[in-house]
Amino acid sequence: MSENKVTEIKRSSKAENILSQINSNTKLGDLRKIAKEIKKDHELAMELWSTEEYLPRLLAILIMDKKLLSQDVLNQLDQDMQIHTVDERNNLMDWLMANQLMKDKKLISLLESWENSPSALQRRTFWYYQARLRWTGQTPPENTEDLLSAIEASIAQEVPEVQWAMNFTAGWIGVYDEKNRERCIKIGEKTGLYKGDFVSKGCTPNYLPEFITMEVNKRQKK
């Protein structure tokens, strides 16, 4: 019993030391530097995760062991993320996708199975991943037709964060896939999503007819 306690205290002191390095001025680059020194430490990751704080959780994601990320564990992480604001929640899941899920074939298969997940975060990740495959300019998988049919059928009923990712996917299909460009523009016209939204200077609007036109023009000028 006392042995376990000692281990617990030792583990806690390691976590306390890490947590003392994180404050409101900590940048994502700082978290990456800390993670580089730690490398992989799943136990420590879970302890940082249990703080329920945003920045320690981002760091935790970087040092997790991807071999231990089963669907059950991911469901629990998803559940834990629900205490955060929508933006923080989405950022945590995007960070998890980019730093863990996309680095392992089994995990990629998992996220590719999330199209109809009961979890909005997992559905959003499915669509965001599909968009990423296209915006990086890679040859996309042969599921474009299915994706567009699913978007047309259900984007209007989806929750806002999933709508955004579906819209984003349609946008990049429209940019890179000329034969489906008109269809993607029509999706935007029909849904009216993001039409007339204010956009910061230098940013592309999310409204599909504008997004696709602007991104296509950028590429043609190269």
C-alpha positions in Angstrom: 0.0 0.0 0.0 2.7 2.5 1.0 4.7 1.6 -2.1 1.7 2.6 -4.3 1.5 5.8 -2.4 5.1 6.7 -3.0 4.7 6.0 -6.7 1.6 8.3 -6.7 3.5 11.1 -5.0 6.4 10.7 -7.4 4.1 10.8 -10.3 2.3 13.8 -8.9 5.5 15.8 -8.4 6.4 15.2 -12.1 3.0 16.5 -13.1 3.2 19.5 -10.7 6.6 20.4 -12.2 5.1 20.4 -15.7 2.0 22.3 -14.6 4.2 25.0 -12.9 5.6 25.7 -16.4 2.2 26.4 -17.9 0.3 29.7 -17.5 -2.0 32.0 -19.5 1.0 33.3 -21.5 2.0 29.8 -22.6 1.9 29.4 -26.4 1.3 26.3 -28.4 4.9 26.3 -29.5 5.9 26.3 -25.8 3.7 23.2 -25.2 5.4 21.5 -28.1 8.9 22.2 -26.6 7.8 20.7 -23.3 6.3 17.7 -25.1 9.6 17.2 -27.0 11.5 16.9 -23.7 8.9 14.5 -22.2 8.5 12.4 -25.4 5.8 9.8 -24.8 4.4 9.3 -21.3 0.7 8.2 -21.3 0.5 8.0 -17.5 1.7 11.6 -17.2 -0.7 12.6 -20.0 -3.7 11.2 -18.1 -2.6 13.1 -15.0 -2.4 16.3 -16.9 -5.7 15.5 -18.6 -7.3 15.1 -15.2 -6.7 18.8 -14.3 -9.6 19.6 -16.6 -7.7 22.7 -17.9 -7.3 23.5 -21.5 -3.6 24.0 -21.9 -2.5 21.0 -19.8 -5.0 19.0 -21.9 -3.4 20.2 -25.1 0.0 19.1 -23.7 -1.5 15.8 -22.6 -2.6 15.0 -26.1 1.0 15.5 -27.4 2.5 12.9 -25.0 -0.2 10.3 -25.2 0.7 6.8 -26.4 -1.4 6.3 -29.6 -1.4 2.5 -29.1 -3.6 3.0 -26.1 -6.2 5.1 -27.8 -9.0 2.7 -28.4 -12.6 3.7 -29.3 -13.5 3.5 -25.6 -10.7 5.7 -24.5 -11.5 8.2 -27.3 -15.2 8.2 -26.2 -14.1 9.0 -22.7 -11.8 11.9 -23.9 -14.7 13.2 -26.0 -17.0 13.1 -22.9 -14.3 14.9 -20.9 -14.0 17.6 -23.5 -17.7 18.6 -23.1 -16.8 20.8 -20.0 -15.0 23.2 -22.4 -16.3 26.0 -24.5 -17.2 25.0 -28.1 -14.0 26.6 -29.5 -11.8 24.9 -26.9 -13.5 21.6 -27.4 -13.1 21.7 -31.2 -9.4 22.8 -30.8 -8.7 19.9 -28.4 -10.3 17.4 -30.9 -8.4 18.9 -33.9 -5.2 18.8 -31.9 -5.9 15.1 -31.1 -6.7 14.4 -34.7 -3.5 16.1 -36.1 -1.1 14.8 -33.4 -2.4 11.3 -32.8 -5.3 10.0 -34.9 -3.7 10.8 -38.3 -0.4 9.2 -37.3 -1.7 5.6 -37.1 -3.5 3.4 -39.6 -5.8 1.9 -37.0 -6.8 5.3 -35.6 -7.4 6.6 -39.2 -9.8 3.7 -39.7 -11.5 4.6 -36.5 -12.0 8.3 -37.4 -13.2 7.2 -40.9 -16.0 5.3 -39.1 -17.3 8.4 -37.3 -19.6 9.8 -40.1 -22.7 8.7 -38.2 -21.3 8.6 -34.6 -23.7 9.7 -31.9 -21.0 12.2 -30.9 -21.1 15.6 -32.7 -17.4 16.0 -32.0 -16.6 12.7 -33.7 -18.8 13.5 -36.6 -17.1 16.9 -37.0 -13.7 15.1 -36.9 -14.8 12.7 -39.7 -15.7 15.7 -41.9 -12.7 17.8 -41.0 -10.4 14.9 -41.8 -12.1 14.5 -45.2 -11.6 18.2 -45.9 -7.9 18.0 -44.8 -7.2 15.2 -47.3 -8.4 17.5 -50.0 -7.0 20.9 -49.0 -3.5 19.5 -48.7 -3.9 18.9 -52.5 -3.4 15.1 -52.2 -5.3 12.8 -54.5 -8.5 12.4 -52.5 -10.0 9.0 -51.7 -12.8 7.8 -54.1 -15.6 8.7 -51.7 -16.4 12.2 -53.1 -19.8 11.2 -54.5 -20.9 9.6 -51.2 -19.7 12.6 -49.2 -21.6 15.1 -51.4 -24.8 13.0 -51.2 -24.4 12.9 -47.4 -23.8 16.6 -47.2 -26.8 17.4 -49.4 -29.0 15.0 -47.3 -28.1 16.1 -43.8 -26.1 19.4 -43.6 -29.3 21.4 -42.9 -30.2 19.3 -39.8 -26.7 19.1 -38.4 -25.4 21.0 -35.3 -23.3 24.1 -36.1 -19.8 22.7 -35.6 -20.6 19.6 -37.8 -22.2 21.9 -40.4 -19.0 23.9 -40.5 -16.9 20.8 -41.2 -19.3 19.5 -43.8 -19.4 22.9 -45.5 -15.5 23.0 -45.3 -15.3 19.6 -47.0 -17.7 20.7 -49.8 -15.6 23.8 -50.2 -12.4 21.9 -50.9 -14.1 19.4 -53.1 -15.4 22.3 -55.1 -11.9 23.8 -55.4 -10.0 20.7 -56.5 -12.7 18.7 -58.3 -13.8 20.6 -61.3 -16.5 18.2 -62.3 -18.2 18.6 -58.9 -17.6 22.4 -58.6 -21.0 23.5 -59.7 -22.7 21.0 -57.4 -20.7 22.3 -54.4 -21.6 25.9 -55.2 -25.3 24.9 -55.4 -25.1 23.3 -51.9 -24.0 26.7 -50.6 -26.7 28.6 -52.5 -29.3 26.1 -51.2 -28.3 26.1 -47.6 -27.3 29.8 -47.5 -24.8 28.9 -44.7 -22.4 31.8 -43.8 -23.9 34.0 -46.6 -23.1 37.6 -45.7 -21.0 36.7 -42.7 -18.3 39.3 -41.8 -14.8 38.1 -42.8 -11.5 39.5 -41.5 -9.2 41.0 -44.1 -7.1 38.3 -45.9 -9.5 35.5 -44.9 -11.7 33.5 -47.3 -15.5 33.6 -46.6 -17.1 30.3 -45.6 -20.1 30.8 -48.0 -19.4 28.2 -50.6 -20.0 30.2 -53.8 -17.5 32.8 -52.6 -15.1 30.3 -50.9 -14.8 28.1 -54.0 -14.5 31.1 -56.5 -11.8 32.8 -54.4 -9.7 29.6 -53.8 -9.9 28.6 -57.4 -8.8 32.0 -58.6 -5.8 31.9 -56.1 -4.7 28.7 -57.6 -5.1 29.8 -61.2 -2.9 32.9 -60.6 0.0 30.7 -59.5 
